[in-house]
Amino acid sequence: MTNFIEILIRGLMLGSVYALVGMGLTLVWGVVGIVNIAHGEFVMLGAYLAFWAFSLIHFNPLLSVALAIPIFFFAGMTIHKRITERLTKAPELSALILTFGMSILIWNLAQFFWTNTYRSVPYLTGSFPFFGLVFAKSKTVSFFLALGITAALFAFLKYSRLGKGIRATSQNSEVALVCGINTMRMRAVTFGMGIALAGAAGTIVSLQWVIFPQMGASYVSKAFAIVVLGGLGNIQGALAGGLIIGVLESLTTQYWSAKMAQIIPSMTILLILLLKPTGLFKK
């Protein structure tokens, strides 16, 4: 029983990081109306940011999250204003093709500059006991970092004026525009927030796993599974979806195999689309 509880908690820790990635994707998808295929590449870039900051100037990896959020936020806003803004009225296929091309470009640039060498951030190694359970220090700290960012995101969307504008734009952009909300600005801010969440998740990922240029593909597939599971544009659903995917992967790894755990996102997408295409939670 103790072992099972430990596996569940590890799954929740894993899922909290997945949820950050999923919430970033569902925000952009729900408010901007663009399916960002390149979302996973920004997770990869966030991980490399933490790695190089630690390697070159011995910057504390835990503080890399605070460094990544503004950098990726402004990068996301710039990308939206210069590239993706014109696609908000275009067919969805156009956005898919553009963001897919962006993904390939970022991946190739990462491969060119950093090669395929696996890298890691040797920080917070080891584990600690807790009431008979054993947890890795890096995963525990990652969990609380992800939890803090999630809480801040929820508070921002619920209580801030800008957050309320984003929610209004998501629910009905035409009515929001009539009410005096600058929907173009809301979309730009949302795109920046989505990229910032991906970058922040990447810095957290660097504490736990190896970093390499192709890692983004894995995270974008998990993000899609989370969005499909939680419901398009549903932040609470994305949080729940991320935790569910994390627990399922943890259980599958323990009781079946790590290889089988890797197909959990694909199986989730298939099952939800067949059984409940709108997701488990309402928008």
C-alpha positions in Angstrom: 0.0 0.0 0.0 2.9 2.4 0.9 4.5 1.7 -2.5 1.2 2.4 -4.3 0.8 5.8 -2.5 4.4 6.7 -3.4 3.7 5.9 -7.0 0.5 8.1 -7.0 2.3 11.0 -5.4 5.2 10.7 -7.9 2.5 10.7 -10.7 1.0 13.9 -9.3 4.5 15.5 -9.2 5.1 14.5 -12.8 1.6 15.6 -13.8 2.0 19.1 -12.3 4.8 19.8 -14.8 2.8 18.3 -17.7 -0.1 20.5 -16.6 2.0 23.7 -17.0 2.7 22.7 -20.6 -0.9 21.8 -21.3 -2.3 25.0 -19.7 0.0 27.1 -22.0 -1.3 25.2 -25.1 -5.0 25.4 -24.1 -4.7 29.1 -23.3 -3.4 29.9 -26.8 -5.8 27.5 -28.5 -8.8 28.8 -26.6 -8.2 32.5 -26.7 -6.1 33.1 -29.9 -7.6 30.2 -31.8 -4.3 28.9 -33.0 -3.0 25.3 -32.6 0.7 25.9 -31.8 2.5 22.8 -33.0 5.8 24.5 -31.9 4.7 24.6 -28.3 7.0 21.8 -27.2 10.0 23.5 -28.7 9.6 26.3 -26.2 9.8 23.7 -23.4 13.1 22.6 -24.9 14.4 26.1 -25.2 13.4 26.7 -21.5 15.4 23.7 -20.5 18.4 24.9 -22.5 18.1 28.3 -20.9 18.3 26.8 -17.4 21.2 24.6 -18.5 23.3 27.3 -20.0 22.6 29.8 -17.2 23.8 27.1 -14.7 26.8 26.1 -16.8 28.1 29.5 -17.8 27.4 31.7 -14.8 26.4 29.1 -12.2 22.9 30.7 -12.0 20.7 28.9 -9.6 18.4 26.6 -11.7 15.5 27.3 -9.3 15.7 31.0 -10.2 15.8 30.2 -13.9 12.0 30.0 -13.7 11.8 33.6 -12.8 14.3 34.4 -15.6 12.4 32.3 -18.2 8.9 33.7 -17.6 9.6 37.4 -18.8 12.0 36.3 -21.5 9.5 33.8 -23.1 6.5 36.1 -22.5 8.0 38.9 -24.5 9.3 36.5 -27.1 5.8 35.0 -27.4 4.2 38.5 -27.8 6.7 39.4 -30.5 6.1 36.2 -32.4 2.4 36.8 -32.2 2.6 40.4 -33.4 5.0 39.7 -36.2 3.9 36.3 -37.4 0.8 34.6 -35.9 -1.5 37.6 -35.5 -2.4 37.6 -39.2 -3.5 33.9 -38.8 -6.3 34.5 -36.3 -8.8 34.9 -39.2 -7.1 32.4 -41.5 -8.1 28.8 -41.9 -6.8 26.5 -39.1 -4.7 24.6 -41.6 -2.6 27.7 -42.2 -1.8 28.1 -38.5 -0.9 24.4 -38.3 1.4 24.6 -41.3 3.1 27.8 -40.0 3.6 26.6 -36.4 4.8 23.2 -37.7 7.4 25.0 -39.8 8.3 27.1 -36.8 8.8 23.9 -34.8 11.1 22.4 -37.5 13.1 25.6 -37.6 13.6 25.9 -33.8 14.5 22.2 -33.6 17.1 22.5 -36.4 18.6 25.6 -34.9 18.8 23.8 -31.5 20.5 20.9 -33.2 23.0 23.2 -35.0 24.0 25.2 -31.9 23.8 22.5 -29.2 24.2 19.2 -31.2 22.5 16.0 -30.2 24.5 15.7 -27.0 22.4 14.9 -24.0 22.9 17.5 -21.3 21.6 17.8 -17.7 21.6 20.2 -14.8 23.3 18.5 -11.8 21.4 20.2 -9.1 19.3 18.9 -6.2 20.5 15.3 -6.7 19.5 12.6 -4.2 16.3 11.8 -2.3 14.8 12.2 1.1 12.5 10.0 3.3 9.1 11.3 4.3 6.8 9.2 6.6 8.2 6.0 5.2 8.1 7.2 1.6 11.1 8.2 -0.5 11.1 11.1 -3.0 13.7 12.7 -5.3 14.6 16.2 -4.2 14.5 17.5 -7.7 11.0 16.2 -8.4 9.7 17.5 -5.1 11.0 21.0 -5.7 9.7 20.8 -9.3 6.3 20.0 -8.0 6.1 23.0 -5.7 7.5 25.3 -8.4 4.8 24.1 -10.8 2.2 24.4 -8.1 3.2 28.0 -7.4 3.1 29.0 -11.1 -0.3 27.3 -11.5 -1.7 29.1 -8.5 -0.4 32.5 -9.7 -1.9 31.8 -13.2 -5.3 31.0 -11.7 -5.2 34.1 -9.5 -4.2 36.3 -12.4 -7.0 35.0 -14.6 -9.6 35.3 -11.9 -8.8 38.5 -10.1 -6.8 40.8 -12.4 -8.4 43.1 -14.9 -6.2 41.8 -17.7 -7.1 38.2 -16.7 -10.8 39.0 -16.9 -10.3 40.5 -20.3 -8.6 37.3 -21.5 -11.5 35.2 -20.1 -14.0 37.4 -21.8 -12.2 37.2 -25.1 -12.1 33.4 -24.8 -15.8 33.2 -24.1 -17.0 35.6 -26.9 -14.5 37.9 -28.6 -17.2 39.9 -30.4 -19.1 40.7 -27.3 -15.8 41.5 -25.5 -14.9 43.9 -28.3 -18.3 45.6 -28.0 -17.7 46.0 -24.2 -14.5 47.9 -24.9 -11.9 45.2 -24.5 -9.0 45.3 -26.8 -9.2 41.7 -28.0 -6.1 42.0 -30.2 -4.1 43.0 -27.1 -5.7 40.1 -25.1 -4.6 37.6 -27.8 -1.1 38.9 -27.9 -0.8 38.8 -24.1 -2.3 35.3 -24.1 0.1 34.0 -26.7 3.0 35.4 -24.6 1.6 33.7 -21.5 1.3 30.4 -23.3 4.9 30.6 -24.4 6.0 31.7 -21.0 4.3 28.7 -19.4 6.1 26.4 -21.8 9.5 28.1 -21.1 8.9 27.9 -17.3 8.0 24.2 -17.6 11.2 23.7 -19.6 13.3 25.1 -16.8 11.6 22.8 -14.3 12.1 19.9 -16.6 15.8 20.6 -16.7 16.0 19.7 -13.0 14.7 16.2 -13.6 15.5 14.9 -17.1 18.2 15.1 -19.7 18.0 17.9 -22.3 18.3 17.4 -26.1 16.9 19.2 -29.2 14.3 16.5 -30.0 12.7 16.6 -26.5 10.0 19.1 -27.6 8.1 16.5 -29.6 7.3 14.4 -26.5 6.0 17.4 -24.6 3.7 18.7 -27.4 2.1 15.3 -27.7 1.5 15.2 -23.9 0.1 18.8 -24.2 -2.4 17.8 -26.9 -3.5 14.8 -24.8 -4.0 17.1 -21.8 -6.0 19.6 -23.9 -8.2 16.9 -25.5 -8.7 15.3 -22.0 -9.5 18.5 -20.2 -11.5 20.3 -22.9 -10.4 23.0 -25.3 -9.7 26.3 -23.6 -10.4 24.9 -20.1 -7.5 25.8 -17.8 -9.0 23.8 -14.9 -9.4 20.9 -17.3 -5.8 21.2 -18.4 -4.6 21.1 -14.8 -6.8 18.0 -14.1 -5.7 16.4 -17.4 -2.0 16.9 -16.7 -2.3 15.3 -13.3 -4.3 12.4 -14.8 -1.7 11.8 -17.5 1.1 12.0 -14.9 -0.5 9.4 -12.6 -1.3 7.1 -15.6 2.3 7.3 -16.7 3.6 6.6 -13.2 1.3 3.6 -12.7 2.1 2.2 -16.2 5.8 2.6 -15.7 5.7 0.8 -12.3 3.3 -2.0 -13.2 4.0 -2.5 -16.9 6.9 -0.8 -18.6 8.4 2.6 -19.3 7.9 2.0 -23.1 4.2 1.5 -22.6 4.0 4.7 -20.5 5.2 6.7 -23.5 2.0 5.8 -25.5 -0.3 7.0 -22.8 -0.8 10.4 -24.4 -1.7 8.9 -27.8 -4.1 6.4 -26.2 -5.7 9.2 -24.2 -6.3 11.3 -27.4 -7.8 8.4 -29.2 -10.1 7.3 -26.4 -11.4 10.7 -25.5 -12.0 11.6 -29.2 -14.0 8.4 -29.6 -15.9 8.6 -26.3 -16.2 12.3 -25.5 -14.8 14.6 -28.1 -15.5 17.7 -26.1 -13.3 16.5 -23.2 -14.1 15.5 -19.7 -14.7 19.1 -18.5 -16.8 21.9 -19.9 -15.1 25.2 -21.0 
